Amino acid sequence: MIRLLALLLVLAPLPARACETALLLAMDVSNSVDPGEYRLQVDGLALALRDPVIAEILVRDRVALSVVQWSGADSQEVSLPWQQMLSPAHVTAFAAAVEDMDRAFIFSDTAPAEALRFALAYFRDAPDCARKVIDVSGDGTPNAGGTTGRARHLAERLGVTVNGLAIEGLGMAITNFYHRHLITRDGFVEQARGHRDYARAIRQKILREISRVVG
């Protein structure tokens, strides 16, 4: 009987985590982003969160969301703290808060290494989730701060996936930088052809991130 009870305990399913994914949305608001482009980003993100398919997964998996705005080496700010999406009302409220976000920084440089380190440290405040993902979006390559290599290696050691959304004008400079120097080995890069393509790109990116597709 004792052996049978021990076997049943081993075979019993573990309790489900309260959260499948903690997704931190890190938005570049450096000097290269003008007021109209900032508006396209926040409106595009809010629209993506309201997408019925995305909203359903957010609630089903009790996904935790947070938004960080970043710019120069000393310019990172938590705009929306961690919030789990426990009901459609939570998703609606979070999307509305995204639309109402004030821009954190203007006339500042682009320092993704410091943004990534800030984001990694901020996961200390995140709910206990099975997966941790940083979604870095930006329209420029670094012109301030350190190199991203060490921050990327730290993310891999901590088990955090880093993905990139490259907002390109002409060429592939940002996409190539994110591939070579920013994303983790299990990460991916989504590309937007200008800020007007951001809404499509961020929807596709979030859907891929919360659908448990990696690499």
N, C-alpha and C positions, 0 to 999 in steps of 0.2 A: 504493500500500500504506500509506504514512504517513497519507494522508487517511482511508483506511478505518479504520485503527486509532484515529485521533483521533475519528471518528464513533462507533465502538463504545464508546469511553470516555465520551463524552457521553451516549449512550443507555443505558449500563449503569445498573441500579438502584442507588441509594445503599444502603449497609448500614443495616439496621434499627436504630433506637435500642434501647438496652437496657431502656428503660422508657417506657411510653406516658403515664402520669399520675403526678405527685407530688401526693398528696392529704393536706393538713394539716387535721386535725380539731380545731377550736378550741372548747373547751367552757367555757361560763359557769358558774363555781362561786361566784358572788357571794352576798351575804347572803340574797337572795330564794330561793335554792335550799336547801331543808332536807335533812337526811340521807336521808330516804326518797326525795326527788326526785333527789338525786345518785345513789342506788342504781338508780333507774329509768333514768337516763341511761346509766350504764356497762353495765348489763345489756342495755339496748336496743341499744347500739352493738355489744356483743359478739355478740348474737343476729343483728344485721344482717350482720356480717362472716362469720358461719357459714352464712348463707343459701347454698344450693348454687349459685344463679345468680350471686350476687355473688362467691363464692369462686372460681368457675371463671374469671370475667373478671379478677379480681385476679391469678391465676396466669398466665393466658394473656398478659396485657399487662404482666406484671412490675411491677405498680403499686407505688409506694413510699408507705408510710403513716407518719404520725406523729401524736401526740396532744399538744396543748398545753392546759393549763388556765389560765383567766384570770379576773380579777376587777377590782380597783381599778387606779388609774393605775400603781402600782409592783408590781403582782401578776400576773406572767405566769411560767409554768414549763413546761418541756418534760417531760412525764410519760413519754412513750415516744418515743425518738429514731427517726430515719428507718430504716425497714426495708423492703426490697423483698420482695414476695410471690413467691418463686421456686418454691414447691411448696405443696401442700395442708398440709403440716406447718408451713410458715411462717404460713399463715393461722390455723391452729388455735392455734399458740403466741401469735400476736399477740392474738387474741380472748381467750385466757386471761389475758394480761397486762393487757388492758383491764379485765377483771373484778376483777383484783387491785390496781388502781390505788388508792393512797391519795389522799384529797382534798387538794389543794394549799393551799387557802385557805378560811378561814371568817370570818364577821363583816367582810366587805369590800364595797366599793362596786362599781359597774358602769361600766367604762371601755373600751368597745369600740374607740375610736380607738387607744389604746395597745396593745391586744391585736392589732389589725390590723398596726400598725407592727412589733411584736415578731415576728409571724408572717412578715411580708415579709422581715425581716432573717434569719430562721432558714432561709429558702430557700437561703442561701449554702451550707448544709451538705447540701442535698438531692442525690440522684442526678441525673444528666443525663436529664431526662424531656422528652417532647415537649410536654406540657401541665403547668401548675402551677395548682393549685386550692386555695383556702382555704375550708373549710366552717365557718362561724361559727354556733354555736347559742347561744341565750340566751332568758331569760324576762323580760327587763326592758329598758327604755330607759336611756340614759346618765344617771348622776347624779354623775359624776366624770370628770376628764380633759378632753382637748381634743375638738375636733370631728372627725368621721370623714371629712369632705370631702377634706382633703389626703391622708390615708392612702389613700382610694379612688382618687384621681387618681394617686398613686404606684404603686398596684397596676396600674393600666391602662398606665402608662408601662413598667412592668417586664414586662408581658405575663402577669400573674397574674390569674386569674378568682377573684372573691369571690362566694360564694353564702351565703345565710342560711337558718337553720332557726329560725323564730319559734315559741316555746312560749307560746301564748296562754292566758289564763284567760277573760276576757270581752272582747269587742271585737276590734279589729284594730290596736291601737296599735303593737305590736312589728313586725308584718308591714309596716305602713305606714312605720315608721322604716327598716326594712331596705331596702324598695323605694326610698325617697327618698334615703337618706343612706349606705348601707353597701355594697350590692352593686355590682359593676362592670356596665358596659353589656352584657356578654355573660353576666351572672350571672342567677340566679333565686332565688326565695324559696319554701321549703317551709314549710307551717304544721302545727303539732301543736296539737291542742286539749287542752292540759294535758300534764303529764309522763307520764301513763298512755298517751298517744297517741304518745309519743316513739319507741318501738320501730318502729311502723309508718312514722312520718315519716322517721326516719333511714335505714331500709332503702330507702324510695322515693327519697330524696335521693341516697344513695350510688350506687344503681343508675343514676340519671340522670347523675350526675357521671362515672362510669367508662364509661358507654356512649357517651361522646362527644357527648351532647346538650347544647347550650348555649342560653342565652337563654330 
